[in-house]
Amino acid sequence: MNVELTPLPGIGLRRMFTTAEGRRVGVVTHHPGGRRDLVYESDDDPDATCCLTLTRSEAIALAGLLGILDVVDVAEPSRA
């Protein structure tokens, strides 16, 4: 699966992929602050994107629901 990385000047970084059904989904990570938006592009119009803003704890909860065991936030240094 290919994940497309698109810099969004003044906003952050968009990571998108296409599902087996041809749907485009991804995450926009905003800088500064690291806010994450879950995005879904319309089949008919790629400019008509649905967006759901998630807090860090909501993003971690969603990752857990999707079966991700560990979530590493690259914006924060690890604390040992």
MIKE-90357 format. One record per atom (N, C-alpha, C): x, y, z; residue in three letters. Coordinates in steps of 0.02 Angstrom, whole numbers, plus 50000, padded with zeros to 5 digits. Example, Ala and Ser with C-alpha at 12.3 -4.5 7.8 and 13.67 -1.06 7.14 Angstrom:
2
506604971650390ALA 506154977550390ALA 506604983550390ALA 506424988850354SER 506844994750357SER 506455000250394SER 
% end
This chain:
80
500434994150000MET 500005000050000MET 500455006250000MET 500295010849958ASN 500675017149953ASN 500335022549994ASN 500725025950035VAL 500485031750073VAL 500795037850042VAL 500375042450019GLU 500605048649988GLU 500705053950042GLU 501295056950043LEU 501445062350090LEU 501435068850051LEU 501015073650074THR 500955080050040THR 501065085650090THR 501605089450084PRO 501695095350127PRO 501145100450113PRO 500865103250165LEU 500355108450158LEU 500655114750189LEU 500945119150148PRO 501275125150174PRO 500825129150221PRO 501095130750279GLY 500715134650329GLY 500225130450369GLY 500155124050353ILE 499685119750388ILE 500045113950421ILE 500365109750380GLY 500705103850407GLY 500825098750352GLY 500635092450366LEU 500765086950320LEU 500145082650313LEU 499985080850250ARG 499415076450237ARG 499695069650216ARG 499435064350247ARG 499605057450229ARG 498965054050206ARG 498965051750143MET 498355048750114MET 498525041950083MET 498025037550082PHE 498085031350044PHE 497405029750014PHE 497415025149966THR 496815023049932THR 496645015949955THR 496035014849977THR 495825008250000THR 495715003549940THR 495614997249954ALA 495484992249902ALA 494854993949863ALA 494394997549895GLU 493764999549862GLU 493845006149824GLU 494445008949824GLY 494575015149787GLY 494405021449825GLY 494285020949890ARG 494145026849930ARG 494795029749958ARG 494835036449962ARG 495435039749985ARG 495325042350056ARG 495755039950102VAL 495715042050172VAL 496415043850196VAL 496445047850249GLY 497095049750275GLY 497045054150336GLY 497625056950353VAL 497685061150412VAL 498075067450393VAL 497835073150416VAL 498205079450410VAL 498465081050480VAL 499125081650486THR 499445083550549THR 499635090850544THR 499365094950589HIS 499475102150588HIS 500095104050628HIS 500465109050602HIS 501045111750637HIS 500935119050649HIS 501085121850704PRO 501305118450765PRO 500705115450801PRO 500835111750853GLY 500305109150895GLY 500145101850884GLY 500225099350823GLY 500115092250809GLY 499395090050804GLY 498915094850799ARG 498215092850792ARG 498155088250732ARG 497725083150738ARG 497635078350684ARG 496915078650660ARG 496835078750594ASP 496175078350563ASP 496145071950522ASP 495625068050534LEU 495495062150493LEU 495115064650432LEU 495355063150371VAL 495045065850311VAL 494825060150265VAL 494295061550228TYR 494005056850181TYR 493785060750120TYR 494055058950062GLU 493875062450001GLU 493255059449969GLU 492825063749943SER 492225061749908SER 492415057949844SER 492015052949827ASP 492125049249764ASP 492055053749704ASP 491575058349707ASP 491415062549650ASP 491875068549642ASP 492105071349698ASP 492485077549695ASP 493045077349748ASP 493675076449727PRO 494215076149777PRO 494295082549817PRO 494025088149793ASP 494055094349831ASP 493525094649886ASP 493035090149883ALA 492505089849934ALA 492715084649986ALA 493115086750034THR 493405082250083THR 493035082850149THR 492855077150180CYS 492555077050246CYS 493125076850296CYS 493035080150353CYS 493575080750402CYS 493295079750472CYS 493665076050513LEU 493495075050583LEU 494125076550623LEU 494105081750665THR 494675083550706THR 494695079150768THR 495285076350782LEU 495365071950840LEU 495885074950888LEU 495735074550952THR 496245076251002THR 496745070551004THR 497305071551038ARG 497805066351043ARG 497515060051074ARG 497125060751128SER 496835054851161SER 496325051451116SER 495945055251077GLU 495475052351030GLU 495825048450975GLU 496385051250950ALA 496775047850899ALA 497055041250926ALA 497285041350988ILE 497545035151019ILE 496985030051027ILE 496395032451049ALA 495825027851056ALA 495635024750989ALA 495615028750936LEU 495455026250870LEU 495975021150847LEU 496615022650859ALA 497145018050841ALA 497055011350877ALA 496855011650940GLY 496715005550978GLY 496145001550948GLY 495615005050927LEU 495045001750895LEU 495234998350830LEU 495725001350795LEU 495954998650731LEU 496474993150740LEU 496674991750802GLY 497134986250815GLY 497854988250820GLY 498004994550826ILE 498684996850834ILE 498874996050908ILE 499434992650921LEU 499634991550990LEU 499994997451020LEU 500425000650983ASP 500825006151009ASP 500765012050962ASP 500645017950990VAL 500645024150951VAL 501215028450975VAL 501645030350929VAL 502215034450947VAL 502115041350917VAL 502125046450958ASP 502055053250934ASP 502755055950921ASP 502925056850858VAL 503595059150840VAL 503715066350860VAL 503195069950876ALA 503275076950895ALA 503535077650967ALA 503445072451008GLU 503665072751077GLU 504235067851087GLU 504775070051120PRO 505325065451135PRO 505095060151185PRO 505365054151178SER 505185048851225SER 505465050451294SER 505095048551344ARG 505305049751413ARG 505445043151445ARG 506055042051465ALA 506245035651495ALA 506285036251570ALA 
% end
